[in-house]
Amino acid sequence: MNCSISGEVPEEPVISKKSGLLFEKRLIERHISVSSWLVAVRALRFCCISILLDACLYTS
């Protein structure tokens, strides 16, 4: 299966419980760190963290 962001096979895959989409954990973490300074992105950051936490719990 391929990452929903990069389209590549993830090295450290995580799956969102809500959407069922597969992500590369590193890309989610990088997105959060890069965009965290934007006030408008706080809601998206929360969403990404939720996806990451859901996915980590789902794949553990």
CHARMM internal coordinates of N, CA and C (Angstrom, degrees):
IC EDIT
DIST 1 N 1 CA 1.4417
DIST 1 CA 1 C 1.5311
ANGL 1 N 1 CA 1 C 109.41
DIST 1 C 2 N 1.3186
ANGL 1 CA 1 C 2 N 116.21
DIHE 1 N 1 CA 1 C 2 N 153.13
DIST 2 N 2 CA 1.4560
ANGL 1 C 2 N 2 CA 121.89
DIHE 1 CA 1 C 2 N 2 CA -176.79
DIST 2 CA 2 C 1.5263
ANGL 2 N 2 CA 2 C 111.49
DIHE 1 C 2 N 2 CA 2 C -109.87
DIST 2 C 3 N 1.3445
ANGL 2 CA 2 C 3 N 114.48
DIHE 2 N 2 CA 2 C 3 N 151.46
DIST 3 N 3 CA 1.4673
ANGL 2 C 3 N 3 CA 122.10
DIHE 2 CA 2 C 3 N 3 CA 176.66
DIST 3 CA 3 C 1.5260
ANGL 3 N 3 CA 3 C 109.05
DIHE 2 C 3 N 3 CA 3 C -63.78
DIST 3 C 4 N 1.3235
ANGL 3 CA 3 C 4 N 116.32
DIHE 3 N 3 CA 3 C 4 N 136.80
DIST 4 N 4 CA 1.4596
ANGL 3 C 4 N 4 CA 121.66
DIHE 3 CA 3 C 4 N 4 CA 179.71
DIST 4 CA 4 C 1.5258
ANGL 4 N 4 CA 4 C 112.48
DIHE 3 C 4 N 4 CA 4 C -70.73
DIST 4 C 5 N 1.3321
ANGL 4 CA 4 C 5 N 117.74
DIHE 4 N 4 CA 4 C 5 N -15.80
DIST 5 N 5 CA 1.4610
ANGL 4 C 5 N 5 CA 121.38
DIHE 4 CA 4 C 5 N 5 CA 179.01
DIST 5 CA 5 C 1.5265
ANGL 5 N 5 CA 5 C 110.73
DIHE 4 C 5 N 5 CA 5 C -93.62
DIST 5 C 6 N 1.3255
ANGL 5 CA 5 C 6 N 116.93
DIHE 5 N 5 CA 5 C 6 N -53.64
DIST 6 N 6 CA 1.4675
ANGL 5 C 6 N 6 CA 121.15
DIHE 5 CA 5 C 6 N 6 CA -172.93
DIST 6 CA 6 C 1.5261
ANGL 6 N 6 CA 6 C 113.90
DIHE 5 C 6 N 6 CA 6 C -93.57
DIST 6 C 7 N 1.3102
ANGL 6 CA 6 C 7 N 116.61
DIHE 6 N 6 CA 6 C 7 N -22.84
DIST 7 N 7 CA 1.4590
ANGL 6 C 7 N 7 CA 120.10
DIHE 6 CA 6 C 7 N 7 CA -176.10
DIST 7 CA 7 C 1.5188
ANGL 7 N 7 CA 7 C 113.27
DIHE 6 C 7 N 7 CA 7 C 80.76
DIST 7 C 8 N 1.3398
ANGL 7 CA 7 C 8 N 116.81
DIHE 7 N 7 CA 7 C 8 N 3.01
DIST 8 N 8 CA 1.4617
ANGL 7 C 8 N 8 CA 121.79
DIHE 7 CA 7 C 8 N 8 CA -179.50
DIST 8 CA 8 C 1.5279
ANGL 8 N 8 CA 8 C 110.56
DIHE 7 C 8 N 8 CA 8 C -101.76
DIST 8 C 9 N 1.3252
ANGL 8 CA 8 C 9 N 115.27
DIHE 8 N 8 CA 8 C 9 N 164.00
DIST 9 N 9 CA 1.4645
ANGL 8 C 9 N 9 CA 120.13
DIHE 8 CA 8 C 9 N 9 CA 176.33
DIST 9 CA 9 C 1.5249
ANGL 9 N 9 CA 9 C 107.78
DIHE 8 C 9 N 9 CA 9 C -72.54
DIST 9 C 10 N 1.3411
ANGL 9 CA 9 C 10 N 118.51
DIHE 9 N 9 CA 9 C 10 N 121.50
DIST 10 N 10 CA 1.4674
ANGL 9 C 10 N 10 CA 120.64
DIHE 9 CA 9 C 10 N 10 CA -176.63
DIST 10 CA 10 C 1.5222
ANGL 10 N 10 CA 10 C 112.88
DIHE 9 C 10 N 10 CA 10 C -73.53
DIST 10 C 11 N 1.3488
ANGL 10 CA 10 C 11 N 114.84
DIHE 10 N 10 CA 10 C 11 N 144.74
DIST 11 N 11 CA 1.4670
ANGL 10 C 11 N 11 CA 120.71
DIHE 10 CA 10 C 11 N 11 CA 174.58
DIST 11 CA 11 C 1.5213
ANGL 11 N 11 CA 11 C 110.68
DIHE 10 C 11 N 11 CA 11 C -79.14
DIST 11 C 12 N 1.3380
ANGL 11 CA 11 C 12 N 115.99
DIHE 11 N 11 CA 11 C 12 N -36.84
DIST 12 N 12 CA 1.4615
ANGL 11 C 12 N 12 CA 121.90
DIHE 11 CA 11 C 12 N 12 CA 178.44
DIST 12 CA 12 C 1.5349
ANGL 12 N 12 CA 12 C 107.75
DIHE 11 C 12 N 12 CA 12 C -127.33
DIST 12 C 13 N 1.3229
ANGL 12 CA 12 C 13 N 116.60
DIHE 12 N 12 CA 12 C 13 N 82.73
DIST 13 N 13 CA 1.4664
ANGL 12 C 13 N 13 CA 120.13
DIHE 12 CA 12 C 13 N 13 CA -174.13
DIST 13 CA 13 C 1.5180
ANGL 13 N 13 CA 13 C 113.52
DIHE 12 C 13 N 13 CA 13 C -74.73
DIST 13 C 14 N 1.3169
ANGL 13 CA 13 C 14 N 114.54
DIHE 13 N 13 CA 13 C 14 N 143.38
DIST 14 N 14 CA 1.4601
ANGL 13 C 14 N 14 CA 122.06
DIHE 13 CA 13 C 14 N 14 CA 171.97
DIST 14 CA 14 C 1.5252
ANGL 14 N 14 CA 14 C 107.32
DIHE 13 C 14 N 14 CA 14 C -134.27
DIST 14 C 15 N 1.3209
ANGL 14 CA 14 C 15 N 116.13
DIHE 14 N 14 CA 14 C 15 N 146.19
DIST 15 N 15 CA 1.4570
ANGL 14 C 15 N 15 CA 121.34
DIHE 14 CA 14 C 15 N 15 CA -177.28
DIST 15 CA 15 C 1.5257
ANGL 15 N 15 CA 15 C 109.04
DIHE 14 C 15 N 15 CA 15 C -120.88
DIST 15 C 16 N 1.3167
ANGL 15 CA 15 C 16 N 115.87
DIHE 15 N 15 CA 15 C 16 N 131.45
DIST 16 N 16 CA 1.4546
ANGL 15 C 16 N 16 CA 121.12
DIHE 15 CA 15 C 16 N 16 CA 176.79
DIST 16 CA 16 C 1.5194
ANGL 16 N 16 CA 16 C 109.37
DIHE 15 C 16 N 16 CA 16 C -75.63
DIST 16 C 17 N 1.3368
ANGL 16 CA 16 C 17 N 116.19
DIHE 16 N 16 CA 16 C 17 N 128.85
DIST 17 N 17 CA 1.4652
ANGL 16 C 17 N 17 CA 119.84
DIHE 16 CA 16 C 17 N 17 CA 176.30
DIST 17 CA 17 C 1.5209
ANGL 17 N 17 CA 17 C 111.07
DIHE 16 C 17 N 17 CA 17 C -65.80
DIST 17 C 18 N 1.3410
ANGL 17 CA 17 C 18 N 116.48
DIHE 17 N 17 CA 17 C 18 N -35.89
DIST 18 N 18 CA 1.4603
ANGL 17 C 18 N 18 CA 120.53
DIHE 17 CA 17 C 18 N 18 CA -176.31
DIST 18 CA 18 C 1.5191
ANGL 18 N 18 CA 18 C 112.74
DIHE 17 C 18 N 18 CA 18 C -71.21
DIST 18 C 19 N 1.3332
ANGL 18 CA 18 C 19 N 117.07
DIHE 18 N 18 CA 18 C 19 N -48.97
DIST 19 N 19 CA 1.4619
ANGL 18 C 19 N 19 CA 120.22
DIHE 18 CA 18 C 19 N 19 CA -174.55
DIST 19 CA 19 C 1.5231
ANGL 19 N 19 CA 19 C 113.01
DIHE 18 C 19 N 19 CA 19 C -98.18
DIST 19 C 20 N 1.3443
ANGL 19 CA 19 C 20 N 116.60
DIHE 19 N 19 CA 19 C 20 N -22.20
DIST 20 N 20 CA 1.4545
ANGL 19 C 20 N 20 CA 120.39
DIHE 19 CA 19 C 20 N 20 CA -175.48
DIST 20 CA 20 C 1.5233
ANGL 20 N 20 CA 20 C 113.16
DIHE 19 C 20 N 20 CA 20 C 77.81
DIST 20 C 21 N 1.3520
ANGL 20 CA 20 C 21 N 116.66
DIHE 20 N 20 CA 20 C 21 N 5.50
DIST 21 N 21 CA 1.4597
ANGL 20 C 21 N 21 CA 120.78
DIHE 20 CA 20 C 21 N 21 CA -178.73
DIST 21 CA 21 C 1.5235
ANGL 21 N 21 CA 21 C 110.88
DIHE 20 C 21 N 21 CA 21 C -79.66
DIST 21 C 22 N 1.3264
ANGL 21 CA 21 C 22 N 114.71
DIHE 21 N 21 CA 21 C 22 N 148.28
DIST 22 N 22 CA 1.4609
ANGL 21 C 22 N 22 CA 122.45
DIHE 21 CA 21 C 22 N 22 CA 179.77
DIST 22 CA 22 C 1.5208
ANGL 22 N 22 CA 22 C 109.06
DIHE 21 C 22 N 22 CA 22 C -96.43
DIST 22 C 23 N 1.3400
ANGL 22 CA 22 C 23 N 117.18
DIHE 22 N 22 CA 22 C 23 N 135.91
DIST 23 N 23 CA 1.4600
ANGL 22 C 23 N 23 CA 122.35
DIHE 22 CA 22 C 23 N 23 CA -179.53
DIST 23 CA 23 C 1.5202
ANGL 23 N 23 CA 23 C 110.03
DIHE 22 C 23 N 23 CA 23 C -133.14
DIST 23 C 24 N 1.3311
ANGL 23 CA 23 C 24 N 115.51
DIHE 23 N 23 CA 23 C 24 N 156.87
DIST 24 N 24 CA 1.4647
ANGL 23 C 24 N 24 CA 122.82
DIHE 23 CA 23 C 24 N 24 CA 169.08
DIST 24 CA 24 C 1.5292
ANGL 24 N 24 CA 24 C 106.48
DIHE 23 C 24 N 24 CA 24 C -87.27
DIST 24 C 25 N 1.3198
ANGL 24 CA 24 C 25 N 117.75
DIHE 24 N 24 CA 24 C 25 N 120.74
DIST 25 N 25 CA 1.4563
ANGL 24 C 25 N 25 CA 122.40
DIHE 24 CA 24 C 25 N 25 CA -176.44
DIST 25 CA 25 C 1.5285
ANGL 25 N 25 CA 25 C 111.79
DIHE 24 C 25 N 25 CA 25 C -54.70
DIST 25 C 26 N 1.3144
ANGL 25 CA 25 C 26 N 117.85
DIHE 25 N 25 CA 25 C 26 N -41.85
DIST 26 N 26 CA 1.4575
ANGL 25 C 26 N 26 CA 123.01
DIHE 25 CA 25 C 26 N 26 CA -178.90
DIST 26 CA 26 C 1.5248
ANGL 26 N 26 CA 26 C 111.68
DIHE 25 C 26 N 26 CA 26 C -59.77
DIST 26 C 27 N 1.3308
ANGL 26 CA 26 C 27 N 118.01
DIHE 26 N 26 CA 26 C 27 N -39.32
DIST 27 N 27 CA 1.4621
ANGL 26 C 27 N 27 CA 121.21
DIHE 26 CA 26 C 27 N 27 CA -179.28
DIST 27 CA 27 C 1.5241
ANGL 27 N 27 CA 27 C 111.62
DIHE 26 C 27 N 27 CA 27 C -68.74
DIST 27 C 28 N 1.3250
ANGL 27 CA 27 C 28 N 117.20
DIHE 27 N 27 CA 27 C 28 N -38.73
DIST 28 N 28 CA 1.4635
ANGL 27 C 28 N 28 CA 120.89
DIHE 27 CA 27 C 28 N 28 CA 177.07
DIST 28 CA 28 C 1.5275
ANGL 28 N 28 CA 28 C 109.42
DIHE 27 C 28 N 28 CA 28 C -64.07
DIST 28 C 29 N 1.3364
ANGL 28 CA 28 C 29 N 117.12
DIHE 28 N 28 CA 28 C 29 N -46.08
DIST 29 N 29 CA 1.4636
ANGL 28 C 29 N 29 CA 120.95
DIHE 28 CA 28 C 29 N 29 CA -179.82
DIST 29 CA 29 C 1.5235
ANGL 29 N 29 CA 29 C 111.43
DIHE 28 C 29 N 29 CA 29 C -63.20
DIST 29 C 30 N 1.3329
ANGL 29 CA 29 C 30 N 117.85
DIHE 29 N 29 CA 29 C 30 N -41.18
DIST 30 N 30 CA 1.4695
ANGL 29 C 30 N 30 CA 121.32
DIHE 29 CA 29 C 30 N 30 CA 179.28
DIST 30 CA 30 C 1.5248
ANGL 30 N 30 CA 30 C 110.46
DIHE 29 C 30 N 30 CA 30 C -65.21
DIST 30 C 31 N 1.3132
ANGL 30 CA 30 C 31 N 116.35
DIHE 30 N 30 CA 30 C 31 N -42.42
DIST 31 N 31 CA 1.4657
ANGL 30 C 31 N 31 CA 120.03
DIHE 30 CA 30 C 31 N 31 CA 178.99
DIST 31 CA 31 C 1.5177
ANGL 31 N 31 CA 31 C 111.01
DIHE 30 C 31 N 31 CA 31 C -60.32
DIST 31 C 32 N 1.3100
ANGL 31 CA 31 C 32 N 116.83
DIHE 31 N 31 CA 31 C 32 N -42.19
DIST 32 N 32 CA 1.4630
ANGL 31 C 32 N 32 CA 121.17
DIHE 31 CA 31 C 32 N 32 CA 179.38
DIST 32 CA 32 C 1.5237
ANGL 32 N 32 CA 32 C 110.54
DIHE 31 C 32 N 32 CA 32 C -63.67
DIST 32 C 33 N 1.3248
ANGL 32 CA 32 C 33 N 117.92
DIHE 32 N 32 CA 32 C 33 N -44.96
DIST 33 N 33 CA 1.4670
ANGL 32 C 33 N 33 CA 120.14
DIHE 32 CA 32 C 33 N 33 CA -177.31
DIST 33 CA 33 C 1.5246
ANGL 33 N 33 CA 33 C 111.98
DIHE 32 C 33 N 33 CA 33 C -69.64
DIST 33 C 34 N 1.3236
ANGL 33 CA 33 C 34 N 118.97
DIHE 33 N 33 CA 33 C 34 N -36.05
DIST 34 N 34 CA 1.4617
ANGL 33 C 34 N 34 CA 122.28
DIHE 33 CA 33 C 34 N 34 CA -179.20
DIST 34 CA 34 C 1.5171
ANGL 34 N 34 CA 34 C 111.49
DIHE 33 C 34 N 34 CA 34 C -72.15
DIST 34 C 35 N 1.3034
ANGL 34 CA 34 C 35 N 117.01
DIHE 34 N 34 CA 34 C 35 N -39.62
DIST 35 N 35 CA 1.4651
ANGL 34 C 35 N 35 CA 119.87
DIHE 34 CA 34 C 35 N 35 CA -172.97
DIST 35 CA 35 C 1.5263
ANGL 35 N 35 CA 35 C 114.06
DIHE 34 C 35 N 35 CA 35 C -95.84
DIST 35 C 36 N 1.3169
ANGL 35 CA 35 C 36 N 117.45
DIHE 35 N 35 CA 35 C 36 N 0.96
DIST 36 N 36 CA 1.4631
ANGL 35 C 36 N 36 CA 119.50
DIHE 35 CA 35 C 36 N 36 CA -174.72
DIST 36 CA 36 C 1.5226
ANGL 36 N 36 CA 36 C 113.54
DIHE 35 C 36 N 36 CA 36 C -66.15
DIST 36 C 37 N 1.3238
ANGL 36 CA 36 C 37 N 118.70
DIHE 36 N 36 CA 36 C 37 N -21.60
DIST 37 N 37 CA 1.4656
ANGL 36 C 37 N 37 CA 121.14
DIHE 36 CA 36 C 37 N 37 CA -179.01
DIST 37 CA 37 C 1.5204
ANGL 37 N 37 CA 37 C 112.94
DIHE 36 C 37 N 37 CA 37 C -77.83
DIST 37 C 38 N 1.2971
ANGL 37 CA 37 C 38 N 119.01
DIHE 37 N 37 CA 37 C 38 N -13.45
DIST 38 N 38 CA 1.4596
ANGL 37 C 38 N 38 CA 121.98
DIHE 37 CA 37 C 38 N 38 CA 179.89
DIST 38 CA 38 C 1.5264
ANGL 38 N 38 CA 38 C 110.58
DIHE 37 C 38 N 38 CA 38 C -85.45
DIST 38 C 39 N 1.3096
ANGL 38 CA 38 C 39 N 116.32
DIHE 38 N 38 CA 38 C 39 N 124.39
DIST 39 N 39 CA 1.4611
ANGL 38 C 39 N 39 CA 120.55
DIHE 38 CA 38 C 39 N 39 CA 178.74
DIST 39 CA 39 C 1.5271
ANGL 39 N 39 CA 39 C 110.04
DIHE 38 C 39 N 39 CA 39 C -62.47
DIST 39 C 40 N 1.3132
ANGL 39 CA 39 C 40 N 116.89
DIHE 39 N 39 CA 39 C 40 N -41.16
DIST 40 N 40 CA 1.4598
ANGL 39 C 40 N 40 CA 121.44
DIHE 39 CA 39 C 40 N 40 CA -177.53
DIST 40 CA 40 C 1.5247
ANGL 40 N 40 CA 40 C 112.71
DIHE 39 C 40 N 40 CA 40 C -66.76
DIST 40 C 41 N 1.3207
ANGL 40 CA 40 C 41 N 117.12
DIHE 40 N 40 CA 40 C 41 N -17.46
DIST 41 N 41 CA 1.4607
ANGL 40 C 41 N 41 CA 120.88
DIHE 40 CA 40 C 41 N 41 CA -175.78
DIST 41 CA 41 C 1.5282
ANGL 41 N 41 CA 41 C 111.53
DIHE 40 C 41 N 41 CA 41 C -95.61
DIST 41 C 42 N 1.3091
ANGL 41 CA 41 C 42 N 117.45
DIHE 41 N 41 CA 41 C 42 N -2.13
DIST 42 N 42 CA 1.4723
ANGL 41 C 42 N 42 CA 119.43
DIHE 41 CA 41 C 42 N 42 CA -178.45
DIST 42 CA 42 C 1.5243
ANGL 42 N 42 CA 42 C 112.44
DIHE 41 C 42 N 42 CA 42 C -56.70
DIST 42 C 43 N 1.3158
ANGL 42 CA 42 C 43 N 117.17
DIHE 42 N 42 CA 42 C 43 N -39.84
DIST 43 N 43 CA 1.4632
ANGL 42 C 43 N 43 CA 119.64
DIHE 42 CA 42 C 43 N 43 CA 178.32
DIST 43 CA 43 C 1.5195
ANGL 43 N 43 CA 43 C 110.62
DIHE 42 C 43 N 43 CA 43 C -65.69
DIST 43 C 44 N 1.3232
ANGL 43 CA 43 C 44 N 117.39
DIHE 43 N 43 CA 43 C 44 N -40.75
DIST 44 N 44 CA 1.4639
ANGL 43 C 44 N 44 CA 121.39
DIHE 43 CA 43 C 44 N 44 CA 178.00
DIST 44 CA 44 C 1.5219
ANGL 44 N 44 CA 44 C 110.63
DIHE 43 C 44 N 44 CA 44 C -66.31
DIST 44 C 45 N 1.3352
ANGL 44 CA 44 C 45 N 115.71
DIHE 44 N 44 CA 44 C 45 N -39.33
DIST 45 N 45 CA 1.4712
ANGL 44 C 45 N 45 CA 120.39
DIHE 44 CA 44 C 45 N 45 CA 178.44
DIST 45 CA 45 C 1.5300
ANGL 45 N 45 CA 45 C 109.99
DIHE 44 C 45 N 45 CA 45 C -60.84
DIST 45 C 46 N 1.3189
ANGL 45 CA 45 C 46 N 116.23
DIHE 45 N 45 CA 45 C 46 N -44.71
DIST 46 N 46 CA 1.4567
ANGL 45 C 46 N 46 CA 120.34
DIHE 45 CA 45 C 46 N 46 CA 177.83
DIST 46 CA 46 C 1.5260
ANGL 46 N 46 CA 46 C 110.18
DIHE 45 C 46 N 46 CA 46 C -59.91
DIST 46 C 47 N 1.3217
ANGL 46 CA 46 C 47 N 115.55
DIHE 46 N 46 CA 46 C 47 N -42.34
DIST 47 N 47 CA 1.4623
ANGL 46 C 47 N 47 CA 120.86
DIHE 46 CA 46 C 47 N 47 CA 179.21
DIST 47 CA 47 C 1.5292
ANGL 47 N 47 CA 47 C 110.47
DIHE 46 C 47 N 47 CA 47 C -61.93
DIST 47 C 48 N 1.3382
ANGL 47 CA 47 C 48 N 116.39
DIHE 47 N 47 CA 47 C 48 N -44.95
DIST 48 N 48 CA 1.4668
ANGL 47 C 48 N 48 CA 120.47
DIHE 47 CA 47 C 48 N 48 CA -179.69
DIST 48 CA 48 C 1.5207
ANGL 48 N 48 CA 48 C 111.68
DIHE 47 C 48 N 48 CA 48 C -64.27
DIST 48 C 49 N 1.3299
ANGL 48 CA 48 C 49 N 115.81
DIHE 48 N 48 CA 48 C 49 N -40.32
DIST 49 N 49 CA 1.4632
ANGL 48 C 49 N 49 CA 119.62
DIHE 48 CA 48 C 49 N 49 CA 177.88
DIST 49 CA 49 C 1.5314
ANGL 49 N 49 CA 49 C 109.70
DIHE 48 C 49 N 49 CA 49 C -63.64
DIST 49 C 50 N 1.3161
ANGL 49 CA 49 C 50 N 116.46
DIHE 49 N 49 CA 49 C 50 N -41.39
DIST 50 N 50 CA 1.4667
ANGL 49 C 50 N 50 CA 120.58
DIHE 49 CA 49 C 50 N 50 CA 178.45
DIST 50 CA 50 C 1.5151
ANGL 50 N 50 CA 50 C 110.51
DIHE 49 C 50 N 50 CA 50 C -62.18
DIST 50 C 51 N 1.3346
ANGL 50 CA 50 C 51 N 116.40
DIHE 50 N 50 CA 50 C 51 N -43.29
DIST 51 N 51 CA 1.4680
ANGL 50 C 51 N 51 CA 120.91
DIHE 50 CA 50 C 51 N 51 CA 178.57
DIST 51 CA 51 C 1.5159
ANGL 51 N 51 CA 51 C 109.56
DIHE 50 C 51 N 51 CA 51 C -62.02
DIST 51 C 52 N 1.3266
ANGL 51 CA 51 C 52 N 116.12
DIHE 51 N 51 CA 51 C 52 N -45.43
DIST 52 N 52 CA 1.4574
ANGL 51 C 52 N 52 CA 120.44
DIHE 51 CA 51 C 52 N 52 CA -179.41
DIST 52 CA 52 C 1.5253
ANGL 52 N 52 CA 52 C 111.47
DIHE 51 C 52 N 52 CA 52 C -62.59
DIST 52 C 53 N 1.3198
ANGL 52 CA 52 C 53 N 116.77
DIHE 52 N 52 CA 52 C 53 N -46.43
DIST 53 N 53 CA 1.4661
ANGL 52 C 53 N 53 CA 120.02
DIHE 52 CA 52 C 53 N 53 CA 179.32
DIST 53 CA 53 C 1.5286
ANGL 53 N 53 CA 53 C 111.32
DIHE 52 C 53 N 53 CA 53 C -63.99
DIST 53 C 54 N 1.3269
ANGL 53 CA 53 C 54 N 116.31
DIHE 53 N 53 CA 53 C 54 N -43.73
DIST 54 N 54 CA 1.4697
ANGL 53 C 54 N 54 CA 120.34
DIHE 53 CA 53 C 54 N 54 CA 177.57
DIST 54 CA 54 C 1.5131
ANGL 54 N 54 CA 54 C 109.95
DIHE 53 C 54 N 54 CA 54 C -60.48
DIST 54 C 55 N 1.3259
ANGL 54 CA 54 C 55 N 115.64
DIHE 54 N 54 CA 54 C 55 N -44.08
DIST 55 N 55 CA 1.4636
ANGL 54 C 55 N 55 CA 120.70
DIHE 54 CA 54 C 55 N 55 CA -176.80
DIST 55 CA 55 C 1.5209
ANGL 55 N 55 CA 55 C 110.48
DIHE 54 C 55 N 55 CA 55 C -67.15
DIST 55 C 56 N 1.3335
ANGL 55 CA 55 C 56 N 117.06
DIHE 55 N 55 CA 55 C 56 N -42.40
DIST 56 N 56 CA 1.4644
ANGL 55 C 56 N 56 CA 120.14
DIHE 55 CA 55 C 56 N 56 CA 179.98
DIST 56 CA 56 C 1.5203
ANGL 56 N 56 CA 56 C 110.73
DIHE 55 C 56 N 56 CA 56 C -62.66
DIST 56 C 57 N 1.3120
ANGL 56 CA 56 C 57 N 116.24
DIHE 56 N 56 CA 56 C 57 N -41.44
DIST 57 N 57 CA 1.4664
ANGL 56 C 57 N 57 CA 119.91
DIHE 56 CA 56 C 57 N 57 CA 178.64
DIST 57 CA 57 C 1.5279
ANGL 57 N 57 CA 57 C 110.36
DIHE 56 C 57 N 57 CA 57 C -67.09
DIST 57 C 58 N 1.3254
ANGL 57 CA 57 C 58 N 116.44
DIHE 57 N 57 CA 57 C 58 N -34.18
DIST 58 N 58 CA 1.4614
ANGL 57 C 58 N 58 CA 121.48
DIHE 57 CA 57 C 58 N 58 CA -177.63
DIST 58 CA 58 C 1.5184
ANGL 58 N 58 CA 58 C 111.80
DIHE 57 C 58 N 58 CA 58 C -71.94
DIST 58 C 59 N 1.3578
ANGL 58 CA 58 C 59 N 117.06
DIHE 58 N 58 CA 58 C 59 N -36.46
DIST 59 N 59 CA 1.4596
ANGL 58 C 59 N 59 CA 120.78
DIHE 58 CA 58 C 59 N 59 CA -176.75
DIST 59 CA 59 C 1.5188
ANGL 59 N 59 CA 59 C 113.47
DIHE 58 C 59 N 59 CA 59 C -91.68
DIST 59 C 60 N 1.3413
ANGL 59 CA 59 C 60 N 117.42
DIHE 59 N 59 CA 59 C 60 N -10.05
DIST 60 N 60 CA 1.4727
ANGL 59 C 60 N 60 CA 120.04
DIHE 59 CA 59 C 60 N 60 CA -177.81
DIST 60 CA 60 C 1.5067
ANGL 60 N 60 CA 60 C 111.38
DIHE 59 C 60 N 60 CA 60 C -77.68
END
COOR INIT
IC SEED 1 N 1 CA 1 C
IC BUILD
